[in-house]
Amino acid sequence: MHVELKRQMVHASGILLILVLQLFGKTYSAIIFALGLAFFLMWGLMRKSNIRINGLSKIEDFIMCELKTYERQGEYFKGVVSYILGILLATILFPINITAACIAVLAGGDAFSTLIGKLYGRHHLPINNKKSWEGSIAFFTMTFFILMFFDPSKAWYIALGATFVEMLPKLDDNVTIPLAVGLLFSL
């Protein structure tokens, strides 16, 4: 559980990306997120293919020694790539205030639900046995609370819709959550 706690703390710290959005605006933030996405995608592919850059191997070994404590076995930055992709898509598709809500829900709601699901999840969902009712209820609760700061009149139905999307099997919720929140806000 220690590794999962560290992973979700990093996941939750993604809320700081709202500051990037506020400081640099929509266009420059999209560029920053795209560059971050490209960096982690290339580094992950290099790691998967065992490609090393001469002169950087000691630095890379040092960084990787620490990063391995946050990464699930064999993922090669899969989580961070999909996380940044979800935020990048929200930044491109939605106005800045809706993008901020997308980031907040992804950072807070998803991290909270994973921790609750891993710690207390005993009742698996019929549509997705990798997730639990306990985690889904935690996601709904945290998402509702977060969305109350953005638009109280829409918080309930956006939280409900985002919870349903988060439950879906075989979809990466790092991408689907921000898209669902943004689309539901746009209605």
Contact map, one row per residue, 1 for C-alpha under 8 A:
1111100000000000000000000000000000000000000000000000000000000000000000000000000000000000000000000000000000000000000001000000000000000000000000000000000000000000000000000000000000000000000
1111110000000000000000000000000000000000000000000000000000000000000000000000000000000000000000000000000000000000000000000000000000000000000000000000000000000000000000000000000000000000000
1111111000000000000000000000000000000000000000000000000000000000000011000000000000000000000000000000000000000000000000000000000000000000000000000000000000000000000000000000000000000000000
1111111100000000000000000000000000000000000000000000000000000000000001000000000000000000000000000000000000000000001000000000000000000000000000000000000000000000000000000000000000000000000
1111111110000000000000000000000000000000000000000000000000000000000000000000000000000000000000000000000000000000001000000000000000000000000000000000000000000000000000000000000000000000000
0111111111000000000000000000000000000000000000000000000000000000000001000000000000000000000000000000000000000000000000000000000000000000000000000000000000000000000000000000000000000000000
0011111111100000000000000000000000000000000000000000000000000000000001100000000000000000000000000000000000000000000000000000000000000000000000000000000000000000000000000000000000000000000
0001111111110000000000000000000000000000000000000000000000000000000000000000000000000000000000000000000000000011011000000000000000000000000000000000000000000000000000000000000000000000000
0000111111111000000000000000000000000000000000000000000000000000000000000000000000000000000000000000000000000010000000000000000000000000000000000000000000000000000000000000000000000000000
0000011111111100000000000000000000000000000000000000000000000000000000000000000000000000000000000000000000000000000000000000000000000000000000000000000000000000000000000000000000000000000
0000001111111100000000000000000000000000000000000000000000000000000000000000000000000000000000000000000000110010000000000000000000000000000000000000000000000000000000000000000000000000000
0000000111111110000000000000000000000000000000000000000000000000000000000000000000000000000000000000000001110010000000000000000000000000000000000000000000000000000000000000000000000000000
0000000011111111000000000000000000000000000000000000000000000000000000000000000000000000000000000000000000100000000000000000000000000000000000000000000000000000000000000000000000000000000
0000000001111111110000000000000000000000000000000000000000000000000000000000000000000000000000000000001100100000000000000000000000000000000000000000000000000000000000000000000000000000000
0000000000011111111000000000000000000000000000000000000000000000000000000000000000000000000000000000001100110000000000000000000000000000000000000000000000000000000000000000000000000000000
0000000000001111111100000000000000000000000000000000000000000000000000000000000000000000000000000000000000000000000000000000000000000000000000000000000000000000000000000000000000000000000
0000000000000111111110000000000000000000000000000000000000000000000000000000000000000000000000000000001000000000000000000000000000000000000000000000000000000000000000000000000000000000000
0000000000000111111111000000000000000000000000000000000000000000000000000000000000000000000000000001001100000000000000000000000000000000000000000000000000000000000000000000000000000000000
0000000000000011111111100000000000000000000000000000000000000000000000000000000000000000000000000000000000000000000000000000000000000000000000000000000000000000000000000000000000000000000
0000000000000001111111111000100000000000000000000000000000000000000000000000000000000000000000000000000000000000000000000000000000000000000000000000000000000000000000000000000000000000000
0000000000000000111111111100100000000000000000000000000000000000000000000000000000000000000000010001000000000000000000000000000000000000000000000000000000000000000000000000000000000000000
0000000000000000011111111000000000000000000000000000000000000000000000000000000000000000000000000000000000000000000000000000000000000000000000000000000000000000000000000000000000000000000
0000000000000000001111111000000000000000000000000000000000000000000000000000000000000000000000000000000000000000000000000000000000000000000000000000000000000000000000000000000000000000000
0000000000000000000111111111100000000000000000000000000000000000000000000000000000000000000000000000000000000000000000000000000000000000000000000000000000000000000000000000000000000000000
0000000000000000000111111111100000000000000000000000000000000000000000000000000000000000000000010000000000000000000000000000000000000000000000000000000000000000000000000000000000000000000
0000000000000000000010011111110000000000000000000000000000000000000000000000000000000000001100110000000000000000000000000000000000000000000000000000000000000000000000000000000000000000000
0000000000000000000000011111111000000000000000000000000000000000000000000000000000000000000100000000000000000000000000000000000000000000000000000000000000000000000000000000000000000000000
0000000000000000000000011111111100000000000000000000000000000000000000000000000000000000000000000000000000000000000000000000000000000000000000000000000000000000000000000000000000000000000
0000000000000000000110011111111110000000000000000000000000000000000000000000000000000000001000000000000000000000000000000000000000000000000000000000000000000000000000000000000000000000000
0000000000000000000000000111111111000000000000000000000000000000000000000000000000000001001100000000000000000000000000000000000000000000000000000000000000000000000000000000000000000000000
0000000000000000000000000011111111100000000000000000000000000000000000000000000000000000000000000000000000000000000000000000000000000000000000000000000000000000000000000000000000000000000
0000000000000000000000000001111111110000000000000000000000000000000000000000000000000000000000000000000000000000000000000000000000000000000000000000000000000000000000000000000000000000000
0000000000000000000000000000111111111000000000000000000000000000000000000000000000011011000000000000000000000000000000000000000000000000000000000000000000000000000000000000000000000000000
0000000000000000000000000000011111111100000000000000000000000000000000000000000000011001000000000000000000000000000000000000000000000000000000000000000000000000000000000000000000000000000
0000000000000000000000000000001111111110000000000000000000000000000000000000000000000000000000000000000000000000000000000000000000000000000000000000000000000000000000000000000000000000000
0000000000000000000000000000000111111111000000000000000000000000000000000000000000010000000000000000000000000000000000000000000000000000000000000000000000000000000000000000000000000000000
0000000000000000000000000000000011111111100000000000000000000000000000000000000010011000000000000000000000000000000000000000000000000000000000000000000000000000000000000000000000000000000
0000000000000000000000000000000001111111110000000000000000000000000000000000000000000000000000000000000000000000000000000000000000000000000000000000000000000000000000000000000000000000000
0000000000000000000000000000000000111111111000000000000000000000000000000000000000000000000000000000000000000000000000000000000000000000000000000000000000000000000000000000000000000000000
0000000000000000000000000000000000011111111100000000000000000000000000000000100110000000000000000000000000000000000000000000000000000000000000000000000000000000000000000000000000000000000
0000000000000000000000000000000000001111111110000000000000000000000000000000100010000000000000000000000000000000000000000000000000000000000000000000000000000000000000000000000000000000000
0000000000000000000000000000000000000111111111000000000000000000000000000000000000000000000000000000000000000000000000000000000000000000000000000000000000000000000000000000000000000000000
0000000000000000000000000000000000000011111111100000000000000000000000000000000000000000000000000000000000000000000000000000000000000000000000000000000000000000000000000000000000000000000
0000000000000000000000000000000000000001111111110000000000000000000000000001110000000000000000000000000000000000000000000000000000000000000000000000000000000000000000000000000000000000000
0000000000000000000000000000000000000000111111111000000000000000000000000001000000000000000000000000000000000000000000000000000000000000000000000000000000000000000000000000000000000000000
0000000000000000000000000000000000000000011111111111000000000000000000000000000000000000000000000000000000000000000000000000000000000000000000000000000000000000000000000000000000000000000
0000000000000000000000000000000000000000001111111111000000000000000000000001000000000000000000000000000000000000000000000000000000000000000000000000000000000000000000000000000000000000000
0000000000000000000000000000000000000000000111111110000000000000000000000001000000000000000000000000000000000000000000000000000000000000000000000000000000000000000000000000000000000000000
0000000000000000000000000000000000000000000011111110000000000000000000000000000000000000000000000000000000000000000000000000000000000000000000000000000000000000000000000000000000000000000
0000000000000000000000000000000000000000000001111111000000000000000000000000000000000000000000000000000000000000000000000000000000000000000000000000000000000000000000000000000000000000000
0000000000000000000000000000000000000000000001111111100000000000000000000000000000000000000000000000000000000000000000000000000000000000000000000000000000000000000000000000000000000000000
0000000000000000000000000000000000000000000001100111110110000000000000000000000000000000000000000000000000000000000000000000000000000000000000000000000000000000000000000000000000000000000
0000000000000000000000000000000000000000000000000011111110000000000000000000000000000000000000000000000000000000000000000000000000000000000000000000000000000000000000000000000000000000000
0000000000000000000000000000000000000000000000000001111110000000000000000000000000000000000000000000000000000000000000000000000000000000000000000000000000000000000000000000000000000000000
0000000000000000000000000000000000000000000000000000111111000000000000000000000000000000000000000000000000000000000000000000000000000000000000000000000000000000000000000000000000000000000
0000000000000000000000000000000000000000000000000001111111110000000000000000000000000000000000000000000000000000000000000000000000000000000000000000000000000000000000000000000000000000000
0000000000000000000000000000000000000000000000000001111111111000000000000000000000000000000000000000000000000000000000000000000000000000000000000000000000000000000000000000000000000000000
0000000000000000000000000000000000000000000000000000001111111100000000000000000000000000000000000000000000000000000000000000000000000000000000000000000000000000000000000000000000000000000
0000000000000000000000000000000000000000000000000000000111111110000000000000000000000000000000000000000000000000000000000000000000000000000000000000000000000000000000000000000000000000000
0000000000000000000000000000000000000000000000000000000111111111000000000000000000000000000000000000000000000000000000000000000000000000000000000000000000000000000000000000000000000000000
0000000000000000000000000000000000000000000000000000000011111111100000000000000000000000000000000000000000000000000000000000000000000000000000000000000000000000000000000000000000000000000
0000000000000000000000000000000000000000000000000000000001111111110000000000000000000000000000000000000000000000000000000000000000000000000000000000000000000000000000000000000000000000000
0000000000000000000000000000000000000000000000000000000000111111111000000000000000000000000000000000000000000000000000000000000000000000000000000000000000000000000000000000000000000000000
0000000000000000000000000000000000000000000000000000000000011111111100000000000000000000000000000000000000000000000000000000000000000000000000000000000000000000000000000000000000000000000
0000000000000000000000000000000000000000000000000000000000001111111110000000000000000000000000000000000000000000000000000000000000000000000000000000000000000000000000000000000000000000000
0000000000000000000000000000000000000000000000000000000000000111111111000000000000000000000000000000000000000000000000000000000000000000000000000000000000000000000000000000000000000000000
0000000000000000000000000000000000000000000000000000000000000011111111100000000000000000000000000000000000000000000000000000000000000000000000000000000000000000000000000000000000000000000
0000000000000000000000000000000000000000000000000000000000000001111111110000000000000000000000000000000000000000000000000000000000000000000000000000000000000000000000000000000000000000000
0010000000000000000000000000000000000000000000000000000000000000111111100000000000000000000000000000000000000000000000000000000000000000000000000000000000000000000000000000000000000000000
0011011000000000000000000000000000000000000000000000000000000000011111110000000000000000000000000000000000000000000000000000000000000000000000000000000000000000000000000000000000000000000
0000001000000000000000000000000000000000000000000000000000000000001111111011100000000000000000000000000000000000000000000000000000000000000000000000000000000000000000000000000000000000000
0000000000000000000000000000000000000000000000000000000000000000000101111110000000000000000000000000000000000000000000000000000000000000000000000000000000000000000000000000000000000000000
0000000000000000000000000000000000000000000000000000000000000000000000111110000000000000000000000000000000000000000000000000000000000000000000000000000000000000000000000000000000000000000
0000000000000000000000000000000000000000000000000000000000000000000000011111000000000000000000000000000000000000000000000000000000000000000000000000000000000000000000000000000000000000000
0000000000000000000000000000000000000000000000000000000000000000000000111111111000000000000000000000000000000000000000000000000000000000000000000000000000000000000000000000000000000000000
0000000000000000000000000000000000000000000110110000000000000000000000100111110000000000000000000000000000000000000000000000000000000000000000000000000000000000000000000000000000000000000
0000000000000000000000000000000000000001100100000000000000000000000000100011111110000000000000000000000000000000000000000000000000000000000000000000000000000000000000000000000000000000000
0000000000000000000000000000000000000000000100000000000000000000000000000011111111000000000000000000000000000000000000000000000000000000000000000000000000000000000000000000000000000000000
0000000000000000000000000000000000000000000000000000000000000000000000000010111111100000000000000000000000000000000000000000000000000000000000000000000000000000000000000000010000000000000
0000000000000000000000000000000000000001000000000000000000000000000000000000111111110000000000000000000000000000000000000000000000000000000000000000000000000000000000000000000000000000000
0000000000000000000000000000000000001001100000000000000000000000000000000000111111111000000000000000000000000000000000000000000000000000000000000000000000000000000000000000000000000000000
0000000000000000000000000000000000000000000000000000000000000000000000000000011111111100000000000000000000000000000000000000000000000000000000000000000000000000000000000001011000000000000
0000000000000000000000000000000000000000000000000000000000000000000000000000001111111110000000000000000000000000000000000000000000000000000000000000000000000000000000000000011000000000000
0000000000000000000000000000000011011000000000000000000000000000000000000000000111111111000000000000000000000000000000000000000000000000000000000000000000000000000000000000000000000000000
0000000000000000000000000000000011001000000000000000000000000000000000000000000011111111100000000000000000000000000000000000000000000000000000000000000000000000000000000000011000000000000
0000000000000000000000000000000000000000000000000000000000000000000000000000000001111111110000000000000000000000000000000000000000000000000000000000000000000000000000000000011111100000000
0000000000000000000000000000000010000000000000000000000000000000000000000000000000111111111000000010011000000000000000000000000000000000000000000000000000000000000000000000001001000000000
0000000000000000000000000000010011000000000000000000000000000000000000000000000000011111111100000000000000000000000000000000000000000000000000000000000000000000000000000000000000000000000
0000000000000000000000000000000000000000000000000000000000000000000000000000000000001111111110000000000000000000000000000000000000000000000000000000000000000000000000000000000000100000000
0000000000000000000000000000000000000000000000000000000000000000000000000000000000000111111111000010010000000000000000000000000000000000000000000000000000000000000000000000000001100100000
0000000000000000000000000100110000000000000000000000000000000000000000000000000000000011111111110010000000000000000000000000000000000000000000000000000000000000000000000000000000000000000
0000000000000000000000000110010000000000000000000000000000000000000000000000000000000001111111000000000000000000000000000000000000000000000000000000000000000000000000000000000000000000000
0000000000000000000000000000000000000000000000000000000000000000000000000000000000000000111111100000000000000000000000000000000000000000000000000000000000000000000000000000000000000000000
0000000000000000000000000000000000000000000000000000000000000000000000000000000000000000011111110110000000000000000000000000000000000000000000000000000000000000000000000000000000000100000
0000000000000000000000000100000000000000000000000000000000000000000000000000000000000000001011111110000000000000000000000000000000000000000000000000000000000000000000000000000000000000000
0000000000000000000010001100000000000000000000000000000000000000000000000000000000000000001001111111000000000000000000000000000000000000000000000000000000000000000000000000000000000000000
0000000000000000000000000000000000000000000000000000000000000000000000000000000000000000000000111111100000000000000000000000000000000000000000000000010000000000000000000000000000000000000
0000000000000000000000000000000000000000000000000000000000000000000000000000000000000000000001111111110000000000000000000000000000000000000000000000000000000000000000000000000000000100100
0000000000000000000000000000000000000000000000000000000000000000000000000000000000000010011001111111111000000000000000000000000000000000000000000000000000000000000000000000000001000100000
0000000000000000010010000000000000000000000000000000000000000000000000000000000000000000000000011111111100000000000000000000000000000000000000000000000000000000000000000000000000000000000
0000000000000000000000000000000000000000000000000000000000000000000000000000000000000000000000001111111110000000000000000000000000000000000000000110010000000000000000000000000000001100000
0000000000000000000000000000000000000000000000000000000000000000000000000000000000000010010000000111111111000000000000000000000000000000000000000000000000000000000000000000000011101100000
0000000000000110110000000000000000000000000000000000000000000000000000000000000000000010000000000011111111100000000000000000000000000000000000000000000000000000000000000000000001000000000
0000000000000110010000000000000000000000000000000000000000000000000000000000000000000000000000000001111111111000000000000000000000000000000000000100000000000000000000000000000000000000000
0000000000000000000000000000000000000000000000000000000000000000000000000000000000000000000000000000111111111100000000000000000000000000000001100110000000000000000000000000000011001000000
0000000000010000000000000000000000000000000000000000000000000000000000000000000000000000000000000000011111111110000000000000000000000000000000000000000000000000000000000000010011000000000
0000000000111110000000000000000000000000000000000000000000000000000000000000000000000000000000000000001111111110000000000000000000000000000000000000000000000000000000000000000000000000000
0000000000110010000000000000000000000000000000000000000000000000000000000000000000000000000000000000000111111111000000000000000000000000000001100100000000000000000000000000000000000000000
0000000000000000000000000000000000000000000000000000000000000000000000000000000000000000000000000000000111111111100000000000000000000000011101100100000000000000000000000000000000000000000
0000000000000000000000000000000000000000000000000000000000000000000000000000000000000000000000000000000011111111110000000000000000000000001000000000000000000000000000000000000000000000000
0000000110110000000000000000000000000000000000000000000000000000000000000000000000000000000000000000000001111111111000000000000000000000000000000000000000000000000000000000000000000000000
0000000100000000000000000000000000000000000000000000000000000000000000000000000000000000000000000000000000011111111100000000000000000010011001000000000000000000000000000000000000000000000
0000000000000000000000000000000000000000000000000000000000000000000000000000000000000000000000000000000000001111111110000000000000000111111000000000000000000000000000000000000000000000000
0000000100000000000000000000000000000000000000000000000000000000000000000000000000000000000000000000000000000111111111000000000000000010000000000000000000000000000000000000000000000000000
0001100100000000000000000000000000000000000000000000000000000000000000000000000000000000000000000000000000000011111111100000000000000010000000000000000000000000000000000000000000000000000
0000000000000000000000000000000000000000000000000000000000000000000000000000000000000000000000000000000000000001111111111000000000000110010000000000000000000000000000000000000000000000000
0000000000000000000000000000000000000000000000000000000000000000000000000000000000000000000000000000000000000000111111111000000000111111010000000000000000000000000000000000000000000000000
1000000000000000000000000000000000000000000000000000000000000000000000000000000000000000000000000000000000000000011111111000000000000010000000000000000000000000000000000000000000000000000
0000000000000000000000000000000000000000000000000000000000000000000000000000000000000000000000000000000000000000001111111000000000000000000000000000000000000000000000000000000000000000000
0000000000000000000000000000000000000000000000000000000000000000000000000000000000000000000000000000000000000000000111111100000000000110000000000000000000000000000000000000000000000000000
0000000000000000000000000000000000000000000000000000000000000000000000000000000000000000000000000000000000000000000111111111000000111110000000000000000000000000000000000000000000000000000
0000000000000000000000000000000000000000000000000000000000000000000000000000000000000000000000000000000000000000000000011111000000011100000000000000000000000000000000000000000000000000000
0000000000000000000000000000000000000000000000000000000000000000000000000000000000000000000000000000000000000000000000001111100000011100000000000000000000000000000000000000000000000000000
0000000000000000000000000000000000000000000000000000000000000000000000000000000000000000000000000000000000000000000000001111110111111000000000000000000000000000000000000000000000000000000
0000000000000000000000000000000000000000000000000000000000000000000000000000000000000000000000000000000000000000000000000011111111111000000000000000000000000000000000100000000000000000000
0000000000000000000000000000000000000000000000000000000000000000000000000000000000000000000000000000000000000000000000000001111110000000000000000000000000000000000000000000000000000000000
0000000000000000000000000000000000000000000000000000000000000000000000000000000000000000000000000000000000000000000000000000111110000000000000000000000000000000000000111000000000000000000
0000000000000000000000000000000000000000000000000000000000000000000000000000000000000000000000000000000000000000000000000001111111100000000000000000000000000000000000111000000000000000000
0000000000000000000000000000000000000000000000000000000000000000000000000000000000000000000000000000000000000000000000000001111111110000000000000000000000000000000000000000000000000000000
0000000000000000000000000000000000000000000000000000000000000000000000000000000000000000000000000000000000000000000000000001100111110000000000000000000000000000000000000000000000000000000
0000000000000000000000000000000000000000000000000000000000000000000000000000000000000000000000000000000000000000000010001001100111111011000000000000000000000000000000100000000000000000000
0000000000000000000000000000000000000000000000000000000000000000000000000000000000000000000000000000000000000000000010001111100011111111000000000000000000000000000000000000000000000000000
0000000000000000000000000000000000000000000000000000000000000000000000000000000000000000000000000000000000000000000010001111100000111111100000000000000000000000000000000000000000000000000
0000000000000000000000000000000000000000000000000000000000000000000000000000000000000000000000000000000000000000100110011110000000011111110000000000000000000000000000000000000000000000000
0000000000000000000000000000000000000000000000000000000000000000000000000000000000000000000000000000000000000001111111011000000000111111111000000000000000000000000000000000000000000000000
0000000000000000000000000000000000000000000000000000000000000000000000000000000000000000000000000000000000000000100010000000000000111111111100000000000000000000001001100000000000000000000
0000000000000000000000000000000000000000000000000000000000000000000000000000000000000000000000000000000000000000100000000000000000001111111110000000000000000000000000000000000000000000000
0000000000000000000000000000000000000000000000000000000000000000000000000000000000000000000000000000000000001001100110000000000000000111111111000000000000000000000000000000000000000000000
0000000000000000000000000000000000000000000000000000000000000000000000000000000000000000000000000000000000001101100000000000000000000011111111100000000000000000001000000000000000000000000
0000000000000000000000000000000000000000000000000000000000000000000000000000000000000000000000000000000000001000000000000000000000000001111111110000000000000011011000000000000000000000000
0000000000000000000000000000000000000000000000000000000000000000000000000000000000000000000000000000000000000000000000000000000000000000111111111000000000000010000000000000000000000000000
0000000000000000000000000000000000000000000000000000000000000000000000000000000000000000000000000000000010011001000000000000000000000000011111111100000000000000000000000000000000000000000
0000000000000000000000000000000000000000000000000000000000000000000000000000000000000000000000000000000010011000000000000000000000000000001111111110000000100010000000000000000000000000000
0000000000000000000000000000000000000000000000000000000000000000000000000000000000000000000000000000000000000000000000000000000000000000000111111111000000110110000000000000000000000000000
0000000000000000000000000000000000000000000000000000000000000000000000000000000000000000000000000000000000000000000000000000000000000000000011111111100000100000000000000000000000000000000
0000000000000000000000000000000000000000000000000000000000000000000000000000000000000000000000000000100110011000000000000000000000000000000001111111110000000000000000000000000000000000000
0000000000000000000000000000000000000000000000000000000000000000000000000000000000000000000000000000100010000000000000000000000000000000000000111111111101100010000000000000000000000000000
0000000000000000000000000000000000000000000000000000000000000000000000000000000000000000000000000000000000000000000000000000000000000000000000011111111110100000000000000000000000000000000
0000000000000000000000000000000000000000000000000000000000000000000000000000000000000000000000000000000000000000000000000000000000000000000000001111111100000000000000000000000000000000000
0000000000000000000000000000000000000000000000000000000000000000000000000000000000000000000000001000100000000000000000000000000000000000000000000111111100100000000000000000000000000000000
0000000000000000000000000000000000000000000000000000000000000000000000000000000000000000000000000000000000000000000000000000000000000000000000000011111111100000000000000000000000000000000
0000000000000000000000000000000000000000000000000000000000000000000000000000000000000000000000000000000000000000000000000000000000000000000000000011111111110000000000000000000000000000000
0000000000000000000000000000000000000000000000000000000000000000000000000000000000000000000000000000000000000000000000000000000000000000000000000001001111110000000000000000000000000000000
0000000000000000000000000000000000000000000000000000000000000000000000000000000000000000000000000000000000000000000000000000000000000000000000000010001111111100000000000000000000000000100
0000000000000000000000000000000000000000000000000000000000000000000000000000000000000000000000000000000000000000000000000000000000000000000000111011011111111110000000000000000000000000000
0000000000000000000000000000000000000000000000000000000000000000000000000000000000000000000000000000000000000000000000000000000000000000000000010000000111111111000000000000000000000000000
0000000000000000000000000000000000000000000000000000000000000000000000000000000000000000000000000000000000000000000000000000000000000000000000000000000001111111100000000000000000000000000
0000000000000000000000000000000000000000000000000000000000000000000000000000000000000000000000000000000000000000000000000000000000000000000000010000000001111111110000000000000000001001100
0000000000000000000000000000000000000000000000000000000000000000000000000000000000000000000000000000000000000000000000000000000000000000000110110010000000111111111000000000000000001000000
0000000000000000000000000000000000000000000000000000000000000000000000000000000000000000000000000000000000000000000000000000000000000000000100000000000000011111111100000000000000000000000
0000000000000000000000000000000000000000000000000000000000000000000000000000000000000000000000000000000000000000000000000000000000000000000000000000000000001111111110000000000000011001000
0000000000000000000000000000000000000000000000000000000000000000000000000000000000000000000000000000000000000000000000000000000000000000000100000000000000000111111111000000000010011000000
0000000000000000000000000000000000000000000000000000000000000000000000000000000000000000000000000000000000000000000000000000000000000001001100000000000000000011111111100000000000000000000
0000000000000000000000000000000000000000000000000000000000000000000000000000000000000000000000000000000000000000000000000000000000000000000000000000000000000001111111110000000000000000000
0000000000000000000000000000000000000000000000000000000000000000000000000000000000000000000000000000000000000000000000000000000000000000000000000000000000000000111111110000100110010000000
0000000000000000000000000000000000000000000000000000000000000000000000000000000000000000000000000000000000000000000000000000000000000001000000000000000000000000011111110000100110000000000
0000000000000000000000000000000000000000000000000000000000000000000000000000000000000000000000000000000000000000000000000000101100100001000000000000000000000000001111111000000000000000000
0000000000000000000000000000000000000000000000000000000000000000000000000000000000000000000000000000000000000000000000000000001100000000000000000000000000000000000111111110000000000000000
0000000000000000000000000000000000000000000000000000000000000000000000000000000000000000000000000000000000000000000000000000001100000000000000000000000000000000000000111110000000000000000
0000000000000000000000000000000000000000000000000000000000000000000000000000000000000000000000000000000000000000000000000000000000000000000000000000000000000000000000011111000000000000000
0000000000000000000000000000000000000000000000000000000000000000000000000000000000000000000000000000000000000000000000000000000000000000000000000000000000000000000000011111100100000000000
0000000000000000000000000000000000000000000000000000000000000000000000000000000001000000000000000000000000000000000000000000000000000000000000000000000000000000000000000111111100000000000
0000000000000000000000000000000000000000000000000000000000000000000000000000000000000000000000000000000000000000000000000000000000000000000000000000000000000000000011000011111110000000000
0000000000000000000000000000000000000000000000000000000000000000000000000000001001101100000000000000000001000000000000000000000000000000000000000000000000000000000000000001111111000000000
0000000000000000000000000000000000000000000000000000000000000000000000000000000001101110000000000000000000000000000000000000000000000000000000000000000000000000000000000001111111100000000
0000000000000000000000000000000000000000000000000000000000000000000000000000000000000100000000000000000000000000000000000000000000000000000000000000000000000000000011000011111111110000000
0000000000000000000000000000000000000000000000000000000000000000000000000000000000000100000000000000010011000000000000000000000000000000000000000000000000000000010011000000111111111000000
0000000000000000000000000000000000000000000000000000000000000000000000000000000000000110010000000010011011000000000000000000000000000000000000000000000000000000000000000000011111111100000
0000000000000000000000000000000000000000000000000000000000000000000000000000000000000100110000000000010000000000000000000000000000000000000000000000000000000000000000000000001111111110000
0000000000000000000000000000000000000000000000000000000000000000000000000000000000000000000000000000000000000000000000000000000000000000000000000000000000000000110010000000000111111111000
0000000000000000000000000000000000000000000000000000000000000000000000000000000000000000000000000000110010000000000000000000000000000000000000000000000000000110110000000000000011111111100
0000000000000000000000000000000000000000000000000000000000000000000000000000000000000000010001000110110000000000000000000000000000000000000000000000000000000000000000000000000001111111110
0000000000000000000000000000000000000000000000000000000000000000000000000000000000000000000000000000000000000000000000000000000000000000000000000000000000000000000000000000000000111111111
0000000000000000000000000000000000000000000000000000000000000000000000000000000000000000000000000000000000000000000000000000000000000000000000000000000000000100100000000000000000011111111
0000000000000000000000000000000000000000000000000000000000000000000000000000000000000000000000000100000000000000000000000000000000000000000000000000000001000100000000000000000000001111111
0000000000000000000000000000000000000000000000000000000000000000000000000000000000000000000000000000000000000000000000000000000000000000000000000000000000000000000000000000000000000111111
0000000000000000000000000000000000000000000000000000000000000000000000000000000000000000000000000000000000000000000000000000000000000000000000000000000000000000000000000000000000000011111
